[in-house]
Amino acid sequence: MEALVAISCMGTVFAPTVLWRDDYFDRAYDVVVSGNSAFVATGASGVVAVDVSQSLFSFQGVCDTGYAYELAHAGGYVYVADNKALTICDMRTPSAPVVVATMCPTEPCTITNIDLVGSTVYFTDSTKMHIADVTDPVNPKLLGTFAATALPRDVHVAGSYAYLAIGTTLQIVNIADPSAPTGAGSLTMPTGIQTVLVSGSVAYVGSWNSKNFYTVNVANPAAPSLTGQVSVPVSSGYDLALDGTTLYMAGGNGGLFVLDVSNPAAPTTTGSHRFLGDAMGAMYVGTKVYVAVYNGGMQRLDVSNPATPLLAGRYMKYGGASGVHVDGNLAFLCQPYLGLRMFDITNPSAVAELPVYRPFGGCNRVTVAGSYAYITSSTGLHIIDISNPSAPSGVAIFNANDLADIWVAGQTVYLAGYTVGLRFLDVSTPASPKQVGSYTALSGVNGITVVGTTAYLAVYDKGLQMIDVSVPSNPTLLGTYPNAAKPERVAVSGSVAYVVSSVNGLQVVDVSTPSAPTQIGSYSVSKARGVYVSDGIVYVAVDWGVLYFYVQGPTVPFGSFDIEGQTMELHVVGKTMYLADNGLRVVSMPQSLPPVPTLAPQTPVPTPAPTPAPTPIPTPVPTPIPTPVPTPIPTPVPTPAPTRAPTPAPTPVPTAAPTPMPTPAPTAFGGITLQWQDDYIDSARSVVVVNNIAYVAAGRSGVVLLDVSTPAVPKLLGACHTQGDSREVVYTGGYVYVADYSRMTVCDVSNPSAPSVTAVFACPSSSCTIFDVAVVGNTVYLSDMSVGKLYIIDVTDPSALKLKGTFTWNKRINDVFVSGKYAYLAADGLVVVDVSNPAAPVLKTAMNTVHSTTCVLVSG
């Protein structure tokens, strides 16, 4: 998933330098904890430091490594297996981490596992295990190497031995002499193995893709023997953490599994906790287990009672960026699952984030003109007033659900679409955009650039097309260059168009005669995503970073900037690149660049004769967006808004008087004054307000409590970290009852600043989706959408829930409302159930409706 990255090119040699990057990640592979900081291996986002001293975790800093997969920690330094190298981060100041050393004994490296004992680090590299002395972390020294028979999946060191999980073999290596490690013994396991941990004379082994856990007697390393095993409902054991005789296993999609290993010959399972994501890494600290969850961030469980782990904290921010634009001192980043993020880049090395604007439908592409930002989403074009960046406000929405790219010139907005190829909007009055023309002779337009009166389109099945847009009501085709297969984006400089394609890389096309475009250069690279031309340099965003070309010699890149992640789009200002990666990355280019290559003149490649139109392709589907987020609102900020650098007025595009035509009506913003929005909440699903406290069911953020006594300035009080995806919340008597996907969670909110989970009702069935909750007196009613059941629960004691009865219906139950002795169910119609005897609910009546029903309310 991508984010915004800023890169500066200042320096004496060609070595781009990352000036700043943000902390957005959702993929977590491993976690280590020291004091009040947790360090999370987040793949492409590096190592993120998180303050875990409070129940609401907060970001501290990020160490920009390669693809961070596994970690070890000692003395304020974090040792990272980041695929390409062993990377050492100085994180003694978590807010300002820095890479101090890297090691790759033999290029190229594939380093995925690591263990640290004292001042010696052990790390696997393809089929090798290296041993290095890190007494001085800034100057690691290679001590020795052991050649394994195959790729190790894990390494653990205990005493004078290293234990490697290799295929179906547990390999034991004598490391008493680090300069000459030797094989000591091995054991063929019943199945493939993924992870190993050793305590005393017992090795605990998690299987690979076979749902087993093993114990091995390693008292005699030369002759290890299988001691015991137990079947576990997890496909693989990715990591292990031990507390005395209790072992915690991060079991992928099975979540965290708890085992009693007091008798190694007969281990038993005692508890578990499922996540909305795969548990990849675990570390035990005190009565807490910290878990790295792929697509779920870093989560903390309270295991005071190992049989029932309870969520006690979470840190996750959705990554994935799709568009970036820079205007003066502001950078704008589109994240499909979050919205429009804005940053003050006055100091590129200390970027400050501003309030997030959350449009309905997310944010895919963004451009800025004057005091307005124009963004595309799954619901259309959103026009946002950014004259005060600290309080952005929406002014209009133009409805369209197929938008791929956007360009603004003068008072005209050009919208590229998947189904309607090109639309023209008059935005002379931004609050009332009007469609004044369209070009519907094509579809599947991925990218657009407008120069003067010509629009250059990257068209999925036709290549590069040039359209005369001087008369928006009557656009005409000027020419086509079909050799750019499945193009993504296009940039134009002078009479040359630079087209990037995920299939055949960069195509350089002479468009001085639009009716006869000719290829003058190309560079083959897979998965090219974006292109930008600035000061004689062509920047091409690819899946793994950025390539640089001189416009004089565009077939030979003179350099690259490699990152662990997908660069989806970039914007360049002077010598600084702003990348949409896993968030925002700011990168500085060196002042001194390599000389321009001298190339032999190229013979233009003639454009081939037109070929029959290809078979229509399926219309690309816009990026899916989670549950709609309400229209954002200005957030009062006491500090002055950053000064926006003046933007020169764009040259108006000459247009003839438009011919009036039917147009979708823009959505009006009026009648309601939105006063505030929150940036902590993942995705708000429902809210209830009692005594000036708002209880928000906030998806993976749990239930968030806000003081709304002053509606314009709400205050975050706390959060109850539920176990699943909070959808519906009801308050009564100091408790909130939460429909939490596969369970119902009860939170004690009597102390709003420290809410806590009191009890959890797990579904009796193996597959269920708790979608709604209703509370009447001491009884809770839960609708199960997946299996069509109504659960009736006694909550006289909120800490000891008792199932009273169950009503089964033959269709999904979306909503429940209880009045008197009847429960009313929205279940593809209206179903009425007599619940006067909760132990034996009885169907009273059912009424079919023409359409599916999703909610029900009864009055009188």
Salt bridges, closest charged atoms under 4 A:
ASP22 OD2 - ARG341 NH1 2.59
ASP23 OD2 - LYS317 NZ 3.61
ASP64 OD1 - ARG21 NH1 2.23
ASP64 OD2 - ARG585 NH1 3.11
ASP90 OD2 - ARG92 NH2 2.73
ASP115 OD2 - HIS156 ND1 3.72
ASP125 OD2 - HIS130 NE2 3.12
ASP327 OD2 - ARG644 NH2 2.47
GLU353 OE2 - ARG341 NE 2.86
ASP402 OD1 - ARG423 NH1 3.00
ASP405 OD2 - ARG489 NE 3.94
ASP461 OD2 - LYS462 NZ 3.80
ASP543 OD2 - LYS527 NZ 3.86
ASP543 OD1 - ARG529 NE 2.98
GLU564 OE2 - LYS84 NZ 3.37
GLU569 OE2 - ARG365 NH1 2.83
ASP581 OD2 - ARG585 NH2 2.53
ASP679 OD1 - ARG358 NH2 3.07
ASP725 OD1 - ARG685 NH2 3.40
ASP725 OD2 - ARG727 NH2 3.99
